[in-house]
Amino acid sequence: MSKSITGVVVSTKIPLAVTIEIETKLRHPEYKKIITRSKKIRAHNEIKGIVEGDIVEIRPCRPISKTKHHQVVGKVN
């Protein structure tokens, strides 16, 4: 079973693709402060009605193009 990831849609400008920003929080090893790291992932999307700001769930898949290695499973909200 592959791991699913939840993130916020940042861009829908490319046909059949969305850009998703994933935020992870971790504790700094020395200063013990919470740090937010973010990563942008491009995912294949065939679901209609997904707009910027939606929270979606994605999962890894075979490489579809040079930058797309994930597929949108569905909306969380």
CORUR-V780264 format. One record per run of one state. SS is the DSSP state (@ for helix, = for strand, . for the rest). FROM is the first residue (numbers start at 1). TO is the last residue. If there is no record, write none. Layout:
BEGIN
<<SS & FROM & TO> <SS & FROM & TO>>
END
This chain:
BEGIN
<<. & 1 & 3> <= & 4 & 11> <. & 12 & 16> <= & 17 & 27> <. & 28 & 33> <= & 34 & 44> <. & 45 & 54> <= & 55 & 60> <. & 61 & 67> <= & 68 & 75> <. & 76 & 77>>
END
